[in-house]
Amino acid sequence: MAAIPPSQGHSPGFTPAHPPAPEGGQRTDPLDELDARLLLLLTDEPRLGVLECSRRLGVARGTVQARLDKLVARGVLGGFPPALDLAAMGYGLTAFAVLEIAQGRRAEVIDGLAAIAEVCEVHATTGQGDLFVRLVARSNADLQRVIDEMVGVTGVQRLATSIALSTPVPPRVRPLLDRLLG
């Protein structure tokens, strides 16, 4: 059973305990032990429903729902996407690109990159380059096609790529949540 999304409707006059983060910033309110336990549970088994979470955590269903609502409102929990294996989908090559872009063109470049399906992530960075991009491709020839498409985005001045040979430490959050539990 898929996880039940947090409730959207609130009674008139409802004021959330933790209002959304200010524009451009993240809330830094610390997570407590129950938040960490709930997030670990959903990290391990994202398809659990609210009722099953409440059973496993030993708290009321309403408590779990309220915590999920709070975590969503604070921007801690952004959703419940499935974990996809891009290689199994035919995109066995992962690469990273550092882009140098023309001054004042960041928004335009980001829009252009977002239109390329193989671009998985874009980060604005300090240091060498302006943007750091994770992308996927089906083969080396396909990677060349994607690179050519990226170079063709208005505002991209220079691009350097590296191909990932393996991913010894995949994206993770568990150690940060474990640290909260002591």
C-alpha positions as CSV (number, residue, x, y, z in Angstrom):
1,M,0.0,0.0,0.0
2,A,1.4,3.4,-1.0
3,A,2.2,5.9,1.8
4,I,-0.7,8.2,2.4
5,P,0.2,11.8,1.6
6,P,-0.2,14.5,4.3
7,S,-3.6,16.1,4.5
8,Q,-4.0,19.2,2.3
9,G,-7.2,20.7,3.8
10,H,-7.1,22.4,7.1
11,S,-9.9,24.1,9.0
12,P,-10.4,27.9,8.6
13,G,-8.0,29.9,10.7
14,F,-5.4,27.0,10.9
15,T,-1.9,28.2,11.5
16,P,0.8,25.6,11.0
17,A,3.1,25.1,14.0
18,H,6.1,25.5,11.6
19,P,5.4,27.9,8.7
20,P,7.1,27.2,5.4
21,A,10.7,28.3,5.1
22,P,11.3,31.9,4.0
23,E,11.9,32.5,0.3
24,G,15.4,31.2,-0.6
25,G,16.1,29.6,2.8
26,Q,15.5,26.4,4.7
27,R,14.1,26.1,8.2
28,T,16.7,24.8,10.6
29,D,14.5,23.6,13.4
30,P,16.0,20.4,14.7
31,L,14.3,17.1,14.2
32,D,13.4,15.2,17.3
33,E,13.7,11.5,18.0
34,L,10.2,10.7,16.7
35,D,10.8,12.6,13.5
36,A,14.1,10.7,12.9
37,R,12.5,7.3,13.7
38,L,9.6,8.1,11.3
39,L,12.0,9.3,8.5
40,L,14.2,6.2,9.0
41,L,11.1,3.9,8.7
42,L,10.0,5.6,5.5
43,T,13.5,5.6,4.1
44,D,13.7,1.8,4.6
45,E,10.1,1.1,3.5
46,P,8.6,4.1,1.6
47,R,5.4,2.3,0.7
48,L,4.2,2.1,4.4
49,G,0.9,3.7,5.1
50,V,0.3,6.1,8.0
51,L,-1.5,3.4,10.1
52,E,1.4,0.9,9.8
53,C,3.9,3.6,10.6
54,S,1.9,4.4,13.8
55,R,1.8,0.7,14.8
56,R,5.6,0.3,14.3
57,L,6.4,3.5,16.1
58,G,4.0,2.9,18.9
59,V,2.2,6.3,18.5
60,A,-1.3,7.3,17.4
61,R,-2.2,7.5,13.7
62,G,-2.9,11.2,14.1
63,T,0.5,11.8,15.6
64,V,2.2,10.3,12.5
65,Q,0.0,12.3,10.2
66,A,0.7,15.5,12.1
67,R,4.4,14.8,12.0
68,L,4.3,14.1,8.2
69,D,2.3,17.3,7.7
70,K,4.9,19.2,9.7
71,L,7.9,17.6,7.9
72,V,6.3,18.5,4.5
73,A,5.5,22.1,5.6
74,R,9.1,22.6,6.8
75,G,10.5,21.2,3.5
76,V,12.2,18.2,5.2
77,L,10.0,15.7,3.4
78,G,9.5,16.4,-0.3
79,G,7.6,13.3,-1.3
80,F,7.6,9.6,-1.7
81,P,9.2,9.0,-5.2
82,P,10.1,5.4,-6.1
83,A,13.8,4.4,-6.2
84,L,14.5,3.9,-9.8
85,D,17.5,2.0,-11.3
86,L,18.4,4.1,-14.3
87,A,20.7,1.4,-15.6
88,A,17.8,-1.1,-15.7
89,M,15.9,1.6,-17.6
90,G,18.6,1.6,-20.3
91,Y,20.7,4.6,-19.0
92,G,23.8,2.7,-17.8
93,L,26.2,5.6,-18.1
94,T,26.3,8.3,-15.5
95,A,28.4,11.4,-16.0
96,F,29.0,14.7,-14.3
97,A,29.6,18.0,-16.0
98,V,31.0,21.3,-14.8
99,L,29.6,24.2,-16.8
100,E,30.9,27.7,-17.1
101,I,28.1,30.1,-18.2
102,A,27.8,33.7,-19.3
103,Q,27.2,36.2,-16.5
104,G,23.6,37.0,-15.9
105,R,22.4,33.9,-17.9
106,R,22.0,31.4,-15.1
107,A,18.2,31.2,-15.2
108,E,18.2,30.9,-19.0
109,V,20.8,28.1,-18.8
110,I,19.0,26.3,-16.1
111,D,15.8,26.4,-18.1
112,G,17.7,25.0,-21.1
113,L,19.3,22.2,-19.1
114,A,15.9,21.3,-17.5
115,A,14.5,20.7,-21.1
116,I,17.1,18.0,-21.6
117,A,15.6,14.7,-20.4
118,E,19.0,13.1,-19.5
119,V,19.9,15.9,-17.1
120,C,19.1,14.5,-13.7
121,E,20.3,17.3,-11.4
122,V,21.8,20.8,-11.7
123,H,23.6,22.5,-8.8
124,A,24.8,26.1,-8.7
125,T,28.3,26.0,-7.2
126,T,31.3,28.0,-6.0
127,G,34.8,27.2,-7.2
128,Q,35.6,26.0,-10.7
129,G,32.6,26.4,-13.0
130,D,29.2,27.8,-12.3
131,L,26.9,24.7,-12.5
132,F,27.5,21.1,-11.6
133,V,25.3,18.7,-13.6
134,R,24.6,15.0,-13.1
135,L,23.4,13.4,-16.4
136,V,22.8,9.9,-17.8
137,A,23.1,8.4,-21.2
138,R,22.6,5.0,-22.9
139,S,26.1,4.8,-24.4
140,N,29.2,6.9,-25.1
141,A,27.7,7.9,-28.4
142,D,24.5,8.9,-26.6
143,L,26.6,10.9,-24.1
144,Q,28.2,12.8,-26.9
145,R,24.7,13.7,-28.2
146,V,23.6,14.9,-24.7
147,I,26.9,16.9,-24.3
148,D,26.2,18.5,-27.7
149,E,22.7,19.4,-26.6
150,M,24.0,21.0,-23.4
151,V,26.7,23.0,-25.2
152,G,23.9,24.2,-27.5
153,V,22.1,25.8,-24.6
154,T,22.3,29.6,-24.9
155,G,24.7,31.0,-22.3
156,V,26.8,27.8,-21.9
157,Q,30.4,28.9,-22.6
158,R,32.4,25.8,-21.6
159,L,31.7,22.3,-20.4
160,A,33.9,19.6,-18.9
161,T,32.6,16.1,-18.2
162,S,33.7,13.1,-16.2
163,I,32.2,9.6,-16.5
164,A,31.3,7.8,-13.3
165,L,32.9,4.3,-13.3
166,S,31.0,3.2,-10.2
167,T,29.0,4.5,-7.3
168,P,30.6,3.1,-4.1
169,V,28.5,5.4,-1.9
170,P,25.0,6.0,-3.4
171,P,22.9,9.0,-2.3
172,R,22.0,8.5,1.3
173,V,20.5,10.2,4.4
174,R,20.4,7.3,6.8
175,P,23.7,8.2,8.6
176,L,22.3,11.7,9.4
177,L,19.1,10.3,10.8
178,D,21.0,7.6,12.8
179,R,23.1,10.4,14.3
180,L,19.9,12.0,15.6
181,L,19.1,8.8,17.5
182,G,22.5,8.8,19.2
